[in-house]
């Protein structure tokens, strides 16, 4: 073999050995880093496991995961909430020197029956204090709810957090220099925006009965030794599980723009005919005319108006749809004390029965102990498919629907007490794993979506069929619409 060729082969062999060595070292480094990462996760999310590990069951059921990273994310998200539920009944409490000393015993943990417990929390209908509080750069808290649906109560804090900051350690502060570790839960539909919605779960500090009156407000900090001031504390709303005065409600996402009075009145009055007794409106940038309508219904106890003003640091393109997901989950927890079932609809959406007249007609037939809510496919009622109705009612004018139903643009009607987190088109997490959603057959009911048909997510807009099921409500709707709109206009003219 020629000498030059031999030298070349030796050179190639050296390079191959070097490359192989580098690959081996990289794999060792990655493997070691992975072990360290998993160890950190185990330390952070250490959980009480039962004979049948709920996290393992979740991974087996998660057939929609398309990658190892997605499976890991789903597993960790579920594991985090298990940690929230099963956290030790003796959370760490920092006691300042000027705080009275006491012994941490089991009898001090469950404070739900203490004399002061039920008197110091604000009502779900009290929305005067609702505003975003800046905790740190890119961290804002909005509302807090005392959730005692499980044996260990938690304060659930609705929070907006910038990307990557959710990995920081958060501390929950209570008046009287008490603090506990906050557990961060990432909402599921943040759509990779810079800002997203999170629920920080705060265990209540153990205490003596005479100290429980201190735990009526909460703040969040990145420091356990304080870093809070009086203005950063927000009131805690107690979830009252046996006090719902209304059967059905609707949560409407943040409203903005010039929405006509006629549209709002038609929406509210048709919803009432379907059985809805209360509606929650998040007022973002709403015109005075629209606000007058909502204020009129608010005086009738039909509507709750919740102020929704995003922090100045948050722009339209940095958060999903004006913070819709955070508003939805705030409404979920707010409604728990007021309605038995709540839907999450936009102003152009109605859940219409097609085998009955009201929601009760199908709810009574389909409900079950393990059913936490109902999911509805949707159909577009495109404006181009109908003709103007003499009444001027938009629901009576758009009477041609898409022949194909959308299985993606779904909406839900849920029992809020059975839900931990709601998404925009689905339930993200029930409060207990055995709760299930039931998809309602379109012969029974489906979502009427009154807008231009959109051909995406498998939807087809090439065929429409007549659907005049809405006409059964016309007489009652027209009477209520005319009556209420006239009253509102008279009030406006004399104001």
Secondary structure by P-SEA (a helix, b strand, c coil): ccaaaaaaaaaaaaaaaaaaaaaaaaaaaaaaaaaaaaaaaaaacccccccccaaaaaaaaccccccaaaaaaaaaaaaaaaaaaacccccbbbbccccbbbbbcccccccccccccccccccccccccccccccccccccccccccccccbbbbbbbccccccccccbbbbbcccbbbbbbbbbbbcccccccbbbbbbbbccccccccccccccccccccccccccccccbbbbbbbccccccccbbbbbccccccccaaaaaaaaaaaaaacccbbbbbbccccaaaaaaaaaaaaaccbbbbbbbcccccccccccccaaaaaaaaaaaaacccccbbbbbcccccccccccccaaaaaaacccccccbbbbbbbbbcccccccccccccccccccccccccccccccccccccccccccccccccccccbbbbbbccccccccccccccccccccccbbbbbcccccccaaaaaaaaaaaaaaaaaaaac
